[in-house]
Amino acid sequence: MDTRSMNNPLICPLCRKPNHCAYAAGRPAEECWCMSLSVPKALLAQIPDEQRGKSCVCEACVRAYKADA
């Protein structure tokens, strides 16, 4: 596992790709994609404990999760 991407606020903790989080990138939270797309709690529960609250899931993971549900 690439430890450099662990706990990086700009990397999705599930797929390890950029999460495009506006807030983590220093922009207003209102500009973030997650303001218009709800993130299922069951998906958030899949984040490893050591990364919870440190980096956001990406839009692609949210959309894939919802498509499979």
PDB file of N, CA, C and O in Angstrom:
ATOM      1  N   MET A   1       0.839  -1.180   0.000  1.00  0.00           N
ATOM      2  CA  MET A   1       0.000   0.000   0.000  1.00  0.00           C
ATOM      3  C   MET A   1       0.886   1.246   0.000  1.00  0.00           C
ATOM      4  O   MET A   1       1.899   1.306   0.697  1.00  0.00           O
ATOM      5  N   ASP A   2       0.490   2.222  -0.783  1.00  0.00           N
ATOM      6  CA  ASP A   2       1.245   3.474  -0.877  1.00  0.00           C
ATOM      7  C   ASP A   2       0.911   4.338   0.339  1.00  0.00           C
ATOM      8  O   ASP A   2      -0.165   4.932   0.398  1.00  0.00           O
ATOM      9  N   THR A   3       1.810   4.409   1.293  1.00  0.00           N
ATOM     10  CA  THR A   3       1.545   5.155   2.517  1.00  0.00           C
ATOM     11  C   THR A   3       1.527   6.657   2.291  1.00  0.00           C
ATOM     12  O   THR A   3       1.012   7.398   3.128  1.00  0.00           O
ATOM     13  N   ARG A   4       2.085   7.124   1.161  1.00  0.00           N
ATOM     14  CA  ARG A   4       2.053   8.560   0.870  1.00  0.00           C
ATOM     15  C   ARG A   4       0.634   9.054   0.639  1.00  0.00           C
ATOM     16  O   ARG A   4       0.331  10.210   0.936  1.00  0.00           O
ATOM     17  N   SER A   5      -0.248   8.198   0.112  1.00  0.00           N
ATOM     18  CA  SER A   5      -1.620   8.617  -0.151  1.00  0.00           C
ATOM     19  C   SER A   5      -2.523   8.442   1.060  1.00  0.00           C
ATOM     20  O   SER A   5      -3.633   8.974   1.085  1.00  0.00           O
ATOM     21  N   MET A   6      -2.065   7.706   2.062  1.00  0.00           N
ATOM     22  CA  MET A   6      -2.875   7.535   3.265  1.00  0.00           C
ATOM     23  C   MET A   6      -2.952   8.856   4.016  1.00  0.00           C
ATOM     24  O   MET A   6      -1.940   9.524   4.230  1.00  0.00           O
ATOM     25  N   ASN A   7      -4.138   9.214   4.403  1.00  0.00           N
ATOM     26  CA  ASN A   7      -4.403  10.435   5.157  1.00  0.00           C
ATOM     27  C   ASN A   7      -4.103  11.708   4.386  1.00  0.00           C
ATOM     28  O   ASN A   7      -3.986  12.777   4.985  1.00  0.00           O
ATOM     29  N   ASN A   8      -3.977  11.615   3.081  1.00  0.00           N
ATOM     30  CA  ASN A   8      -3.824  12.799   2.243  1.00  0.00           C
ATOM     31  C   ASN A   8      -5.232  13.333   1.995  1.00  0.00           C
ATOM     32  O   ASN A   8      -6.062  12.620   1.431  1.00  0.00           O
ATOM     33  N   PRO A   9      -5.519  14.556   2.398  1.00  0.00           N
ATOM     34  CA  PRO A   9      -6.888  15.073   2.268  1.00  0.00           C
ATOM     35  C   PRO A   9      -7.356  15.232   0.831  1.00  0.00           C
ATOM     36  O   PRO A   9      -8.544  15.457   0.598  1.00  0.00           O
ATOM     37  N   LEU A  10      -6.455  15.121  -0.138  1.00  0.00           N
ATOM     38  CA  LEU A  10      -6.832  15.271  -1.548  1.00  0.00           C
ATOM     39  C   LEU A  10      -7.006  13.930  -2.263  1.00  0.00           C
ATOM     40  O   LEU A  10      -7.307  13.897  -3.456  1.00  0.00           O
ATOM     41  N   ILE A  11      -6.817  12.817  -1.531  1.00  0.00           N
ATOM     42  CA  ILE A  11      -6.903  11.475  -2.105  1.00  0.00           C
ATOM     43  C   ILE A  11      -8.062  10.710  -1.465  1.00  0.00           C
ATOM     44  O   ILE A  11      -8.221  10.711  -0.245  1.00  0.00           O
ATOM     45  N   CYS A  12      -8.866  10.058  -2.304  1.00  0.00           N
ATOM     46  CA  CYS A  12      -9.985   9.248  -1.817  1.00  0.00           C
ATOM     47  C   CYS A  12      -9.435   8.059  -1.023  1.00  0.00           C
ATOM     48  O   CYS A  12      -8.552   7.352  -1.509  1.00  0.00           O
ATOM     49  N   PRO A  13      -9.943   7.829   0.185  1.00  0.00           N
ATOM     50  CA  PRO A  13      -9.431   6.724   0.995  1.00  0.00           C
ATOM     51  C   PRO A  13      -9.875   5.353   0.485  1.00  0.00           C
ATOM     52  O   PRO A  13      -9.374   4.331   0.955  1.00  0.00           O
ATOM     53  N   LEU A  14     -10.803   5.316  -0.465  1.00  0.00           N
ATOM     54  CA  LEU A  14     -11.278   4.037  -0.982  1.00  0.00           C
ATOM     55  C   LEU A  14     -10.577   3.624  -2.269  1.00  0.00           C
ATOM     56  O   LEU A  14     -10.134   2.481  -2.385  1.00  0.00           O
ATOM     57  N   CYS A  15     -10.466   4.528  -3.236  1.00  0.00           N
ATOM     58  CA  CYS A  15      -9.868   4.161  -4.526  1.00  0.00           C
ATOM     59  C   CYS A  15      -8.459   4.722  -4.709  1.00  0.00           C
ATOM     60  O   CYS A  15      -7.773   4.349  -5.660  1.00  0.00           O
ATOM     61  N   ARG A  16      -8.018   5.606  -3.824  1.00  0.00           N
ATOM     62  CA  ARG A  16      -6.687   6.231  -3.841  1.00  0.00           C
ATOM     63  C   ARG A  16      -6.462   7.152  -5.046  1.00  0.00           C
ATOM     64  O   ARG A  16      -5.326   7.380  -5.461  1.00  0.00           O
ATOM     65  N   LYS A  17      -7.554   7.671  -5.595  1.00  0.00           N
ATOM     66  CA  LYS A  17      -7.457   8.647  -6.686  1.00  0.00           C
ATOM     67  C   LYS A  17      -7.831  10.012  -6.138  1.00  0.00           C
ATOM     68  O   LYS A  17      -8.384  10.094  -5.042  1.00  0.00           O
ATOM     69  N   PRO A  18      -7.547  11.087  -6.864  1.00  0.00           N
ATOM     70  CA  PRO A  18      -7.922  12.424  -6.373  1.00  0.00           C
ATOM     71  C   PRO A  18      -9.417  12.513  -6.088  1.00  0.00           C
ATOM     72  O   PRO A  18     -10.240  12.051  -6.879  1.00  0.00           O
ATOM     73  N   ASN A  19      -9.758  13.114  -4.946  1.00  0.00           N
ATOM     74  CA  ASN A  19     -11.166  13.216  -4.562  1.00  0.00           C
ATOM     75  C   ASN A  19     -11.805  14.529  -5.003  1.00  0.00           C
ATOM     76  O   ASN A  19     -13.018  14.699  -4.875  1.00  0.00           O
ATOM     77  N   HIS A  20     -11.011  15.449  -5.515  1.00  0.00           N
ATOM     78  CA  HIS A  20     -11.500  16.749  -6.005  1.00  0.00           C
ATOM     79  C   HIS A  20     -12.297  17.499  -4.928  1.00  0.00           C
ATOM     80  O   HIS A  20     -13.299  18.147  -5.228  1.00  0.00           O
ATOM     81  N   CYS A  21     -11.845  17.403  -3.693  1.00  0.00           N
ATOM     82  CA  CYS A  21     -12.484  18.103  -2.578  1.00  0.00           C
ATOM     83  C   CYS A  21     -12.098  19.581  -2.610  1.00  0.00           C
ATOM     84  O   CYS A  21     -10.928  19.930  -2.453  1.00  0.00           O
ATOM     85  N   ALA A  22     -13.085  20.434  -2.812  1.00  0.00           N
ATOM     86  CA  ALA A  22     -12.818  21.879  -2.869  1.00  0.00           C
ATOM     87  C   ALA A  22     -12.285  22.383  -1.541  1.00  0.00           C
ATOM     88  O   ALA A  22     -11.339  23.171  -1.512  1.00  0.00           O
ATOM     89  N   TYR A  23     -12.878  21.938  -0.443  1.00  0.00           N
ATOM     90  CA  TYR A  23     -12.477  22.409   0.883  1.00  0.00           C
ATOM     91  C   TYR A  23     -11.022  22.049   1.179  1.00  0.00           C
ATOM     92  O   TYR A  23     -10.251  22.891   1.641  1.00  0.00           O
ATOM     93  N   ALA A  24     -10.647  20.789   0.910  1.00  0.00           N
ATOM     94  CA  ALA A  24      -9.269  20.349   1.161  1.00  0.00           C
ATOM     95  C   ALA A  24      -8.275  21.086   0.262  1.00  0.00           C
ATOM     96  O   ALA A  24      -7.103  21.234   0.607  1.00  0.00           O
ATOM     97  N   ALA A  25      -8.757  21.544  -0.893  1.00  0.00           N
ATOM     98  CA  ALA A  25      -7.897  22.277  -1.825  1.00  0.00           C
ATOM     99  C   ALA A  25      -7.836  23.768  -1.503  1.00  0.00           C
ATOM    100  O   ALA A  25      -7.191  24.536  -2.217  1.00  0.00           O
ATOM    101  N   GLY A  26      -8.509  24.177  -0.426  1.00  0.00           N
ATOM    102  CA  GLY A  26      -8.442  25.566   0.002  1.00  0.00           C
ATOM    103  C   GLY A  26      -9.517  26.473  -0.575  1.00  0.00           C
ATOM    104  O   GLY A  26      -9.458  27.693  -0.421  1.00  0.00           O
ATOM    105  N   ARG A  27     -10.494  25.878  -1.237  1.00  0.00           N
ATOM    106  CA  ARG A  27     -11.601  26.668  -1.778  1.00  0.00           C
ATOM    107  C   ARG A  27     -12.792  26.571  -0.831  1.00  0.00           C
ATOM    108  O   ARG A  27     -12.797  25.718   0.056  1.00  0.00           O
ATOM    109  N   PRO A  28     -13.797  27.421  -0.996  1.00  0.00           N
ATOM    110  CA  PRO A  28     -14.983  27.348  -0.133  1.00  0.00           C
ATOM    111  C   PRO A  28     -15.679  25.993  -0.253  1.00  0.00           C
ATOM    112  O   PRO A  28     -15.790  25.438  -1.347  1.00  0.00           O
ATOM    113  N   ALA A  29     -16.140  25.474   0.866  1.00  0.00           N
ATOM    114  CA  ALA A  29     -16.827  24.179   0.880  1.00  0.00           C
ATOM    115  C   ALA A  29     -18.033  24.178  -0.052  1.00  0.00           C
ATOM    116  O   ALA A  29     -18.383  23.135  -0.605  1.00  0.00           O
ATOM    117  N   GLU A  30     -18.664  25.316  -0.232  1.00  0.00           N
ATOM    118  CA  GLU A  30     -19.845  25.414  -1.084  1.00  0.00           C
ATOM    119  C   GLU A  30     -19.529  25.083  -2.540  1.00  0.00           C
ATOM    120  O   GLU A  30     -20.436  24.775  -3.312  1.00  0.00           O
ATOM    121  N   GLU A  31     -18.260  25.142  -2.922  1.00  0.00           N
ATOM    122  CA  GLU A  31     -17.850  24.830  -4.289  1.00  0.00           C
ATOM    123  C   GLU A  31     -17.637  23.333  -4.517  1.00  0.00           C
ATOM    124  O   GLU A  31     -17.422  22.908  -5.652  1.00  0.00           O
ATOM    125  N   CYS A  32     -17.694  22.548  -3.473  1.00  0.00           N
ATOM    126  CA  CYS A  32     -17.384  21.125  -3.584  1.00  0.00           C
ATOM    127  C   CYS A  32     -18.543  20.352  -4.225  1.00  0.00           C
ATOM    128  O   CYS A  32     -19.715  20.677  -4.036  1.00  0.00           O
ATOM    129  N   TRP A  33     -18.175  19.331  -4.979  1.00  0.00           N
ATOM    130  CA  TRP A  33     -19.166  18.482  -5.637  1.00  0.00           C
ATOM    131  C   TRP A  33     -20.104  17.825  -4.626  1.00  0.00           C
ATOM    132  O   TRP A  33     -21.251  17.526  -4.956  1.00  0.00           O
ATOM    133  N   CYS A  34     -19.634  17.597  -3.407  1.00  0.00           N
ATOM    134  CA  CYS A  34     -20.451  16.889  -2.413  1.00  0.00           C
ATOM    135  C   CYS A  34     -21.609  17.726  -1.879  1.00  0.00           C
ATOM    136  O   CYS A  34     -22.476  17.214  -1.171  1.00  0.00           O
ATOM    137  N   MET A  35     -21.621  19.005  -2.217  1.00  0.00           N
ATOM    138  CA  MET A  35     -22.732  19.855  -1.803  1.00  0.00           C
ATOM    139  C   MET A  35     -23.992  19.572  -2.625  1.00  0.00           C
ATOM    140  O   MET A  35     -25.088  19.976  -2.238  1.00  0.00           O
ATOM    141  N   SER A  36     -23.840  18.886  -3.745  1.00  0.00           N
ATOM    142  CA  SER A  36     -25.002  18.577  -4.580  1.00  0.00           C
ATOM    143  C   SER A  36     -25.231  17.070  -4.744  1.00  0.00           C
ATOM    144  O   SER A  36     -26.105  16.658  -5.506  1.00  0.00           O
ATOM    145  N   LEU A  37     -24.460  16.258  -4.040  1.00  0.00           N
ATOM    146  CA  LEU A  37     -24.583  14.807  -4.132  1.00  0.00           C
ATOM    147  C   LEU A  37     -24.387  14.221  -2.742  1.00  0.00           C
ATOM    148  O   LEU A  37     -23.323  14.376  -2.143  1.00  0.00           O
ATOM    149  N   SER A  38     -25.398  13.558  -2.236  1.00  0.00           N
ATOM    150  CA  SER A  38     -25.284  13.004  -0.883  1.00  0.00           C
ATOM    151  C   SER A  38     -24.399  11.761  -0.892  1.00  0.00           C
ATOM    152  O   SER A  38     -24.418  10.968  -1.834  1.00  0.00           O
ATOM    153  N   VAL A  39     -23.633  11.615   0.169  1.00  0.00           N
ATOM    154  CA  VAL A  39     -22.728  10.489   0.325  1.00  0.00           C
ATOM    155  C   VAL A  39     -23.377   9.506   1.299  1.00  0.00           C
ATOM    156  O   VAL A  39     -23.594   9.850   2.461  1.00  0.00           O
ATOM    157  N   PRO A  40     -23.692   8.290   0.846  1.00  0.00           N
ATOM    158  CA  PRO A  40     -24.357   7.313   1.714  1.00  0.00           C
ATOM    159  C   PRO A  40     -23.510   6.964   2.944  1.00  0.00           C
ATOM    160  O   PRO A  40     -22.294   6.795   2.853  1.00  0.00           O
ATOM    161  N   LYS A  41     -24.176   6.863   4.078  1.00  0.00           N
ATOM    162  CA  LYS A  41     -23.483   6.511   5.321  1.00  0.00           C
ATOM    163  C   LYS A  41     -22.826   5.143   5.223  1.00  0.00           C
ATOM    164  O   LYS A  41     -21.758   4.922   5.794  1.00  0.00           O
ATOM    165  N   ALA A  42     -23.456   4.229   4.504  1.00  0.00           N
ATOM    166  CA  ALA A  42     -22.881   2.883   4.351  1.00  0.00           C
ATOM    167  C   ALA A  42     -21.563   2.941   3.583  1.00  0.00           C
ATOM    168  O   ALA A  42     -20.667   2.138   3.841  1.00  0.00           O
ATOM    169  N   LEU A  43     -21.433   3.867   2.656  1.00  0.00           N
ATOM    170  CA  LEU A  43     -20.170   4.035   1.931  1.00  0.00           C
ATOM    171  C   LEU A  43     -19.114   4.642   2.848  1.00  0.00           C
ATOM    172  O   LEU A  43     -17.963   4.206   2.845  1.00  0.00           O
ATOM    173  N   LEU A  44     -19.497   5.635   3.625  1.00  0.00           N
ATOM    174  CA  LEU A  44     -18.564   6.247   4.576  1.00  0.00           C
ATOM    175  C   LEU A  44     -18.053   5.219   5.581  1.00  0.00           C
ATOM    176  O   LEU A  44     -16.914   5.304   6.039  1.00  0.00           O
ATOM    177  N   ALA A  45     -18.894   4.253   5.920  1.00  0.00           N
ATOM    178  CA  ALA A  45     -18.499   3.212   6.879  1.00  0.00           C
ATOM    179  C   ALA A  45     -17.388   2.327   6.324  1.00  0.00           C
ATOM    180  O   ALA A  45     -16.721   1.629   7.088  1.00  0.00           O
ATOM    181  N   GLN A  46     -17.175   2.343   5.008  1.00  0.00           N
ATOM    182  CA  GLN A  46     -16.127   1.532   4.387  1.00  0.00           C
ATOM    183  C   GLN A  46     -14.740   2.176   4.490  1.00  0.00           C
ATOM    184  O   GLN A  46     -13.732   1.538   4.185  1.00  0.00           O
ATOM    185  N   ILE A  47     -14.693   3.429   4.917  1.00  0.00           N
ATOM    186  CA  ILE A  47     -13.398   4.107   5.069  1.00  0.00           C
ATOM    187  C   ILE A  47     -12.654   3.476   6.244  1.00  0.00           C
ATOM    188  O   ILE A  47     -13.227   3.335   7.324  1.00  0.00           O
ATOM    189  N   PRO A  48     -11.402   3.096   6.056  1.00  0.00           N
ATOM    190  CA  PRO A  48     -10.633   2.524   7.174  1.00  0.00           C
ATOM    191  C   PRO A  48     -10.584   3.501   8.356  1.00  0.00           C
ATOM    192  O   PRO A  48     -10.497   4.714   8.167  1.00  0.00           O
ATOM    193  N   ASP A  49     -10.641   2.960   9.557  1.00  0.00           N
ATOM    194  CA  ASP A  49     -10.668   3.782  10.775  1.00  0.00           C
ATOM    195  C   ASP A  49      -9.559   4.827  10.819  1.00  0.00           C
ATOM    196  O   ASP A  49      -9.791   5.965  11.225  1.00  0.00           O
ATOM    197  N   GLU A  50      -8.349   4.443  10.400  1.00  0.00           N
ATOM    198  CA  GLU A  50      -7.218   5.363  10.495  1.00  0.00           C
ATOM    199  C   GLU A  50      -7.314   6.523   9.504  1.00  0.00           C
ATOM    200  O   GLU A  50      -6.555   7.486   9.608  1.00  0.00           O
ATOM    201  N   GLN A  51      -8.233   6.441   8.551  1.00  0.00           N
ATOM    202  CA  GLN A  51      -8.401   7.515   7.568  1.00  0.00           C
ATOM    203  C   GLN A  51      -9.712   8.283   7.743  1.00  0.00           C
ATOM    204  O   GLN A  51      -9.930   9.306   7.095  1.00  0.00           O
ATOM    205  N   ARG A  52     -10.562   7.793   8.604  1.00  0.00           N
ATOM    206  CA  ARG A  52     -11.865   8.428   8.807  1.00  0.00           C
ATOM    207  C   ARG A  52     -11.692   9.854   9.318  1.00  0.00           C
ATOM    208  O   ARG A  52     -10.967  10.098  10.283  1.00  0.00           O
ATOM    209  N   GLY A  53     -12.363  10.784   8.662  1.00  0.00           N
ATOM    210  CA  GLY A  53     -12.304  12.183   9.053  1.00  0.00           C
ATOM    211  C   GLY A  53     -11.047  12.908   8.580  1.00  0.00           C
ATOM    212  O   GLY A  53     -10.828  14.066   8.935  1.00  0.00           O
ATOM    213  N   LYS A  54     -10.223  12.233   7.781  1.00  0.00           N
ATOM    214  CA  LYS A  54      -8.971  12.845   7.322  1.00  0.00           C
ATOM    215  C   LYS A  54      -8.961  13.095   5.823  1.00  0.00           C
ATOM    216  O   LYS A  54      -8.220  13.952   5.341  1.00  0.00           O
ATOM    217  N   SER A  55      -9.777  12.355   5.082  1.00  0.00           N
ATOM    218  CA  SER A  55      -9.873  12.564   3.642  1.00  0.00           C
ATOM    219  C   SER A  55     -11.256  12.159   3.161  1.00  0.00           C
ATOM    220  O   SER A  55     -11.892  11.279   3.743  1.00  0.00           O
ATOM    221  N   CYS A  56     -11.712  12.794   2.112  1.00  0.00           N
ATOM    222  CA  CYS A  56     -13.066  12.585   1.595  1.00  0.00           C
ATOM    223  C   CYS A  56     -13.089  11.516   0.514  1.00  0.00           C
ATOM    224  O   CYS A  56     -12.125  11.329  -0.229  1.00  0.00           O
ATOM    225  N   VAL A  57     -14.214  10.824   0.450  1.00  0.00           N
ATOM    226  CA  VAL A  57     -14.473   9.894  -0.635  1.00  0.00           C
ATOM    227  C   VAL A  57     -14.665  10.718  -1.906  1.00  0.00           C
ATOM    228  O   VAL A  57     -15.143  11.851  -1.845  1.00  0.00           O
ATOM    229  N   CYS A  58     -14.297  10.157  -3.050  1.00  0.00           N
ATOM    230  CA  CYS A  58     -14.441  10.886  -4.311  1.00  0.00           C
ATOM    231  C   CYS A  58     -15.833  10.692  -4.917  1.00  0.00           C
ATOM    232  O   CYS A  58     -16.568   9.770  -4.562  1.00  0.00           O
ATOM    233  N   GLU A  59     -16.162  11.586  -5.837  1.00  0.00           N
ATOM    234  CA  GLU A  59     -17.455  11.531  -6.509  1.00  0.00           C
ATOM    235  C   GLU A  59     -17.625  10.219  -7.280  1.00  0.00           C
ATOM    236  O   GLU A  59     -18.721   9.659  -7.308  1.00  0.00           O
ATOM    237  N   ALA A  60     -16.560   9.729  -7.900  1.00  0.00           N
ATOM    238  CA  ALA A  60     -16.645   8.484  -8.670  1.00  0.00           C
ATOM    239  C   ALA A  60     -17.033   7.308  -7.779  1.00  0.00           C
ATOM    240  O   ALA A  60     -17.842   6.471  -8.178  1.00  0.00           O
ATOM    241  N   CYS A  61     -16.459   7.236  -6.569  1.00  0.00           N
ATOM    242  CA  CYS A  61     -16.808   6.155  -5.642  1.00  0.00           C
ATOM    243  C   CYS A  61     -18.262   6.271  -5.187  1.00  0.00           C
ATOM    244  O   CYS A  61     -18.950   5.259  -5.049  1.00  0.00           O
ATOM    245  N   VAL A  62     -18.729   7.488  -4.954  1.00  0.00           N
ATOM    246  CA  VAL A  62     -20.121   7.698  -4.535  1.00  0.00           C
ATOM    247  C   VAL A  62     -21.051   7.257  -5.653  1.00  0.00           C
ATOM    248  O   VAL A  62     -22.013   6.529  -5.410  1.00  0.00           O
ATOM    249  N   ARG A  63     -20.773   7.689  -6.867  1.00  0.00           N
ATOM    250  CA  ARG A  63     -21.645   7.332  -7.993  1.00  0.00           C
ATOM    251  C   ARG A  63     -21.621   5.829  -8.270  1.00  0.00           C
ATOM    252  O   ARG A  63     -22.660   5.245  -8.577  1.00  0.00           O
ATOM    253  N   ALA A  64     -20.460   5.200  -8.166  1.00  0.00           N
ATOM    254  CA  ALA A  64     -20.367   3.754  -8.367  1.00  0.00           C
ATOM    255  C   ALA A  64     -21.141   3.008  -7.286  1.00  0.00           C
ATOM    256  O   ALA A  64     -21.833   2.031  -7.575  1.00  0.00           O
ATOM    257  N   TYR A  65     -21.025   3.465  -6.049  1.00  0.00           N
ATOM    258  CA  TYR A  65     -21.746   2.841  -4.942  1.00  0.00           C
ATOM    259  C   TYR A  65     -23.258   2.943  -5.163  1.00  0.00           C
ATOM    260  O   TYR A  65     -23.989   1.969  -4.982  1.00  0.00           O
ATOM    261  N   LYS A  66     -23.711   4.122  -5.552  1.00  0.00           N
ATOM    262  CA  LYS A  66     -25.146   4.329  -5.779  1.00  0.00           C
ATOM    263  C   LYS A  66     -25.646   3.511  -6.965  1.00  0.00           C
ATOM    264  O   LYS A  66     -26.777   3.026  -6.940  1.00  0.00           O
ATOM    265  N   ALA A  67     -24.828   3.348  -8.000  1.00  0.00           N
ATOM    266  CA  ALA A  67     -25.229   2.567  -9.174  1.00  0.00           C
ATOM    267  C   ALA A  67     -25.368   1.092  -8.821  1.00  0.00           C
ATOM    268  O   ALA A  67     -26.214   0.394  -9.380  1.00  0.00           O
ATOM    269  N   ASP A  68     -24.532   0.613  -7.886  1.00  0.00           N
ATOM    270  CA  ASP A  68     -24.570  -0.788  -7.480  1.00  0.00           C
ATOM    271  C   ASP A  68     -25.660  -1.073  -6.460  1.00  0.00           C
ATOM    272  O   ASP A  68     -26.041  -2.225  -6.255  1.00  0.00           O
ATOM    273  N   ALA A  69     -26.164  -0.020  -5.821  1.00  0.00           N
ATOM    274  CA  ALA A  69     -27.172  -0.203  -4.751  1.00  0.00           C
ATOM    275  C   ALA A  69     -28.542  -0.511  -5.300  1.00  0.00           C
ATOM    276  O   ALA A  69     -29.488  -0.690  -4.533  1.00  0.00           O
TER     277      ALA A  69
END
